[in-house]
């Protein structure tokens, strides 16, 4: 019997009778992070990291049975050791290490290797079998250092300010938005936020995590006050009635998909900033090799292509079909989550 198997409900550990990021209701679910394609409503019991707990409870409701543990602490379930280790994706995100009778698997969830200044930095976890995403599993996806991306974004903001415009930048309300807020040059001007973003900001600040000051957009703010400022909103705000309240805007989109020619045009953006909370091509390859895994299971993204590439490098690999979306969810955004605002 394999330590982890792949079922219609999700990644399953038969020995412990638990699932990792299941997409159908199950009795016991281990959750890697709070994005909606990984943390879903309907499970009887949830387990996550301490720092992921507040946002998962906010998104799934106060009535869920939710426990949490610190990074690195081992939880033994029917003889199987489970521990959560930083994935570097967003605040509280984790890889889940599963060990039993000398065999070790790691389900990585979503991950990135570059430190972003707010998420817990990625931790390499050696294993025998590794489950990896492949959201950006093509050589075309090679990220610039974060400092260069934000220098570009700051220059765009300053230019818009000089022209009397609002710099309207979109990023996923959980993760990307906070990364933008934390790394832009706040001395340029005020940073305003969409309600969906500010709700998450408040949760993160309540955890004791320092985050650059922001102002929630509300009807009482005069329109002229927004001129020269930076406005951070989720992608779902583009083209919305909410967006139309702002005078003279320049639209920027922060996403890994901006690396593709034509992506900015399809999003009706003036500027595209290649900024992803997922590992790029080099990051994926570096992590996989460093784990020492004898076999790699490839999930959401360019699964077939990336799996074939690994096999050509002498790494045993297989493709797993899941309902995880990676950064595709950034482009469509979580409508049900945004309805809370």
C-alpha positions in Angstrom: 0.0 0.0 0.0 1.4 3.4 -1.0 1.9 6.0 1.8 -0.1 8.5 -0.3 -2.6 7.8 -3.0 -4.5 10.0 -5.4 -8.3 9.7 -5.3 -11.4 11.5 -6.6 -11.5 13.4 -3.4 -7.9 14.4 -3.2 -4.5 13.3 -2.0 -5.1 10.5 0.6 -3.1 8.7 3.3 -4.8 5.3 3.8 -2.8 4.5 6.9 -3.9 7.6 8.7 -7.2 8.0 6.9 -6.6 11.7 6.2 -6.6 13.8 3.1 -4.3 16.7 2.0 -6.1 19.7 0.4 -9.2 17.6 -0.6 -11.7 19.1 -3.0 -14.6 17.0 -1.9 -16.0 16.8 1.7 -14.0 14.4 3.9 -13.7 13.6 7.5 -10.2 14.8 8.2 -8.3 17.4 6.0 -4.8 18.7 6.2 -4.7 22.1 4.5 -1.6 23.6 3.0 -2.8 27.2 2.8 -5.9 29.4 2.6 -6.5 29.9 -1.1 -9.9 28.6 -2.2 -8.6 25.8 -4.5 -6.8 24.2 -1.5 -9.0 25.2 1.5 -12.6 24.2 0.8 -15.7 24.2 2.9 -17.4 21.0 4.0 -14.8 18.9 5.8 -15.5 17.6 9.3 -12.1 18.4 10.7 -9.3 20.7 9.5 -5.6 20.9 10.4 -3.3 23.7 9.2 -0.4 25.9 10.4 -0.9 28.4 13.2 -0.3 31.4 10.9 -2.7 30.1 8.2 -5.5 29.5 10.8 -7.0 33.0 11.0 -7.5 33.5 7.3 -8.8 30.0 6.8 -11.3 30.6 9.6 -12.3 33.9 8.1 -12.8 32.4 4.6 -14.6 29.1 5.7 -16.5 30.4 8.7 -16.2 30.4 12.4 -18.1 27.2 12.9 -15.6 24.8 11.2 -13.6 22.4 13.4 -10.2 23.9 12.8 -7.0 23.0 14.6 -3.5 24.3 14.0 0.1 23.5 14.8 3.4 25.3 14.5 5.8 24.7 11.6 8.0 21.7 12.3 5.8 20.1 15.0 5.0 16.5 14.4 1.4 15.3 14.7 1.2 11.5 14.8 -2.0 9.9 13.4 -2.3 6.2 13.5 1.5 5.8 13.5 2.1 8.2 10.6 4.1 11.4 11.3 2.8 14.6 9.7 4.5 18.0 9.9 4.1 21.3 8.2 7.0 23.2 6.7 7.1 26.7 5.1 6.3 26.8 1.4 7.1 30.5 0.9 3.8 30.9 -1.1 1.8 33.2 1.2 1.6 33.8 4.9 1.0 30.5 6.7 1.5 28.3 3.5 3.0 24.9 4.1 4.4 21.8 2.5 3.2 18.7 4.4 5.8 16.0 5.2 4.4 12.5 5.7 6.6 9.8 7.2 5.9 6.2 8.0 8.3 3.3 8.6 11.2 5.1 7.0 9.3 6.3 3.9 8.9 10.0 3.4 6.6 11.9 1.1 6.2 15.7 0.8 3.1 17.3 -0.6 4.3 20.8 -1.5 1.0 22.5 -2.2 1.9 25.8 -3.9 5.4 27.2 -3.3 8.0 29.7 -4.3 11.7 29.9 -3.4 12.3 33.7 -3.4 11.8 35.4 0.0 9.1 38.1 -0.4 9.5 40.0 2.9 6.2 38.8 4.4 5.7 35.1 3.9 7.6 32.5 5.9 10.6 31.6 3.7 10.6 28.3 1.8 12.2 25.4 3.6 13.7 22.5 1.7 12.4 19.1 2.9 14.3 16.0 1.7 12.0 13.1 0.8 11.6 9.9 -1.2 8.6 11.1 -3.2 7.7 14.7 -3.9 4.3 16.1 -5.1 5.0 19.4 -7.0 2.9 22.0 -8.7 3.9 23.0 -12.2 1.9 26.3 -12.6 4.9 27.8 -14.4 6.6 24.7 -15.6 8.0 26.0 -18.9 11.4 27.6 -19.6 9.8 30.9 -20.7 8.9 31.5 -17.0 12.0 32.9 -15.4 11.4 35.5 -12.7 13.4 38.7 -12.2 14.6 39.4 -8.7 11.8 40.9 -6.7 13.7 44.1 -6.0 13.9 44.8 -9.8 10.1 44.2 -10.2 9.3 46.7 -7.4 11.8 49.3 -8.7 9.8 49.1 -12.0 6.5 49.3 -10.2 7.7 52.3 -8.1 8.8 54.1 -11.2 5.4 53.6 -12.8 3.7 54.9 -9.7 5.9 58.0 -9.6 5.2 58.7 -13.3 1.5 58.3 -12.8 1.7 60.6 -9.8 3.4 63.3 -11.9 0.6 63.0 -14.4 -2.1 63.3 -11.7 -3.3 59.7 -12.1 -4.3 56.9 -9.8 -2.0 53.9 -10.0 -4.5 51.0 -10.0 -2.7 47.7 -9.5 -4.3 44.3 -9.2 -3.1 41.3 -7.2 -4.8 38.4 -5.5 -6.5 39.6 -2.3 -4.7 36.9 -0.2 -1.0 36.9 -0.8 -0.1 38.9 -3.8 -1.8 42.1 -2.5 0.1 42.0 0.8 3.3 41.3 -1.0 2.8 44.4 -3.2 1.9 46.6 -0.1 4.9 45.4 1.8 7.4 46.0 -0.9 6.4 49.2 -2.7 8.0 52.5 -1.7 5.3 53.9 0.6 7.1 57.3 0.7 5.7 58.0 -2.8 2.2 58.4 -1.6 -0.9 56.9 0.1 -1.8 53.3 -0.5 -5.5 52.6 -0.7 -7.1 49.2 -0.8 -10.2 47.4 -2.0 -12.3 46.0 0.8 -11.4 42.4 -0.1 -7.7 43.2 0.3 -8.1 45.3 3.5 -10.1 42.5 5.2 -7.1 40.2 4.7 -4.7 43.0 5.8 -6.6 43.3 9.1 -6.4 39.6 9.7 -2.7 39.5 9.1 -2.0 42.6 11.2 -4.0 41.0 14.1 -1.6 38.1 14.0 1.2 40.5 14.9 2.7 40.6 11.4 3.9 44.1 10.4 2.4 45.4 7.2 2.8 48.8 5.6 -0.2 51.1 6.5 -3.1 51.2 4.1 -6.4 53.0 3.8 -9.6 51.1 3.0 -11.6 52.8 0.1 -14.9 54.1 1.3 -17.6 56.4 0.0 -16.5 59.3 2.3 -13.1 59.8 0.6 -13.1 62.6 -1.9 -12.2 61.5 -5.4 -9.4 64.0 -5.7 -7.7 62.3 -2.7 -7.0 59.3 -4.8 -4.9 61.2 -7.4 -1.3 60.3 -7.1 -1.9 57.3 -4.9 -1.5 53.6 -5.3 -4.7 51.5 -5.2 -4.4 47.8 -4.6 -7.4 45.7 -5.7 -8.2 42.1 -6.7 -8.3 41.2 -10.4 -12.1 40.9 -10.1 -12.3 44.6 -9.6 -11.2 45.3 -13.2 -14.0 46.7 -15.2 -16.4 46.7 -12.2 -18.7 49.4 -11.1 -16.5 49.8 -8.0 -13.5 50.7 -10.2 -15.4 53.4 -12.1 -15.5 55.7 -9.0 -11.8 56.6 -9.5 -10.8 59.5 -11.8 -7.9 59.2 -14.3 -6.4 55.8 -13.6 -3.5 53.8 -15.0 -4.0 50.0 -14.7 -1.2 47.7 -13.7 -1.5 43.9 -13.3 0.9 41.9 -11.1 1.0 38.3 -12.2 3.3 35.6 -13.4 1.1 35.4 -16.6 2.4 38.9 -17.5 5.5 37.0 -18.8 3.4 35.9 -21.8 3.1 38.2 -24.8 -0.4 39.4 -25.1 -1.5 38.7 -21.5 -1.4 42.4 -20.6 -3.5 43.3 -23.6 -6.1 40.7 -22.7 -6.4 42.2 -19.2 -6.7 45.7 -20.6 -3.7 46.8 -18.6 -1.4 49.7 -19.2 1.5 47.9 -17.5 2.2 44.3 -16.6 4.4 43.3 -13.7 5.8 39.8 -13.8 5.3 38.9 -10.1 4.2 35.4 -9.0 3.8 33.7 -5.7 4.7 30.4 -7.5 8.1 29.0 -8.3 9.4 29.7 -11.8 11.0 27.1 -14.1 14.4 27.3 -12.4 12.9 27.3 -9.0 10.9 24.2 -9.7 13.9 22.3 -11.1 16.2 23.4 -8.2 13.8 22.3 -5.5 13.0 19.0 -7.1 16.7 18.1 -7.4 17.5 19.3 -3.9 14.8 17.1 -2.3 16.6 14.0 -3.5 13.2 12.5 -4.4 13.3 9.2 -6.2 9.9 10.0 -7.8 8.1 13.2 -8.5 4.4 13.6 -8.9 3.4 16.6 -11.0 0.1 18.4 -10.4 -1.6 21.6 -11.7 0.0 23.5 -14.5 2.0 22.3 -17.4 1.9 18.8 -16.0 2.5 16.6 -19.1 5.3 18.8 -20.4 7.0 19.2 -17.1 6.8 15.5 -16.2 8.3 14.6 -19.5 11.1 17.0 -18.9 11.9 15.5 -15.5 12.0 12.0 -17.1 14.5 13.3 -19.7 16.6 14.4 -16.8 16.6 11.0 -15.3 14.0 11.7 -12.6 11.0 9.3 -12.4 7.9 11.3 -12.7 4.1 10.9 -13.0 1.2 13.2 -13.7 -1.6 13.6 -11.1 -4.9 15.2 -12.1 -6.2 17.6 -9.4 -8.7 20.4 -9.0 -5.9 22.9 -7.9 -5.6 26.0 -10.1 -2.4 27.7 -9.2 -2.2 31.2 -10.4 -5.1 30.7 -12.8 -7.3 31.5 -9.9 -5.8 35.0 -9.8 -7.1 35.8 -13.2 -10.7 34.7 -12.4 -10.5 35.6 -8.7 -12.7 34.0 -6.1 -16.2 35.5 -6.6 -17.7 33.9 -3.5 -14.9 35.3 -1.3 -15.3 38.8 -2.8 -19.0 38.7 -2.0 -18.1 39.1 1.7 -17.0 42.7 1.0 
